[in-house]
């Protein structure tokens, strides 16, 4: 039966105390009573003049530091571009009712994805500068921080580059690289329609097919309309992308253009 961090800390403390009495006097230490507002009365061995410290609080702080370090490592390894390392939905300035509805729907999907691995895909369509990547990265960071979900961000071009780099590499092969992309509990594929002629389309389809077969959620981001996206990646791939999917149309103005216009107006 698993024990809590508090019980483990108390067990460790009791074990230490059972061996300390004979050593305390020789070392000039003192057994001092203390009180913790959270954990109650305790005894601690301290140097003369030092305040006693609650061992349970110390154990909990150490555990929190370990969790925090793991979170930092997960954030650094998730592939999210540096620009979006601190992305939040609240960073996006409201510009229209359609945008508010899209963000509300996306946040609702994040809540479901945190509870259920069968939350389905998200397909985010719209022109450049509408915050598509920002929202997807905000969703990823939320799920990493709050749910400990293993998330990875990539682009179609990166999938192709990593898969092709394995062709002549010792101990690596294309299939293994594609399986890796297919195995993440949540994968974000940005620029899903942007690739050169060659193996990229086949590799993208392999990842989509495998994730669909495993029922793993994917966030797809494209600057194209659904019709153009279908022309570029094929009806079969789009059918799998749309399976049980939340489709978000980002039809408002470019944030970057509107922000520049606003600053020019204010400066005038």
LINFENBEL-V8298 format. One record per pair of residues at least 12 apart in sequence whose ideal C-beta (glycine too) atoms are under 7 Angstrom apart, sorted by sequence separation. I is the first residue (numbers start at 1). J is the second residue. If there is no record, write none. Layout:
I/J
I/J
//
This chain:
31/43
32/44
42/54
124/136
42/55
109/122
140/153
31/45
32/46
89/103
163/177
39/54
162/177
163/178
29/45
30/46
106/122
137/153
29/46
39/56
29/47
30/48
34/52
36/54
39/57
89/107
38/57
28/48
32/52
34/54
24/45
36/57
220/241
159/181
187/211
20/45
178/203
182/207
17/43
181/207
154/181
178/206
182/210
192/220
212/240
106/135
110/139
114/143
178/207
182/211
189/218
192/221
193/222
204/233
208/237
113/143
191/221
192/222
179/210
185/216
186/217
187/218
188/219
189/220
190/221
193/224
209/240
212/243
103/135
110/142
114/146
152/184
201/233
205/237
208/240
106/139
110/143
114/147
151/184
154/187
156/189
208/241
150/184
154/188
155/189
157/191
150/185
151/186
152/187
153/188
154/189
155/190
156/191
160/195
164/199
149/185
155/191
156/192
193/229
149/186
153/190
157/194
156/194
157/195
92/131
156/195
160/199
193/232
160/200
163/203
193/233
192/233
13/55
92/134
91/134
143/186
160/203
156/200
159/203
159/204
9/55
10/56
89/135
140/186
9/56
87/134
140/188
156/204
159/207
84/133
89/138
6/56
9/59
84/134
87/137
88/138
8/59
87/138
136/188
84/137
5/59
87/141
5/60
80/137
133/190
5/63
80/140
80/141
78/140
75/141
78/144
117/185
75/144
74/144
71/144
78/151
79/152
80/153
113/186
71/145
78/152
79/153
78/153
79/154
139/219
136/219
136/221
133/221
132/221
124/219
128/223
121/217
124/220
127/223
118/215
120/217
121/218
122/219
123/220
124/221
125/222
119/217
121/220
125/224
125/225
125/226
113/217
123/241
132/250
123/242
131/250
121/241
130/250
121/243
123/245
130/252
121/244
122/245
126/249
120/244
121/245
122/246
123/247
124/248
125/249
126/250
130/254
131/255
120/245
125/250
126/251
129/254
130/255
120/246
122/248
124/250
128/254
129/255
127/254
129/256
129/257
109/246
105/246
106/248
105/248
102/248
102/250
98/251
99/252
98/252
96/252
95/252
95/253
95/258
//
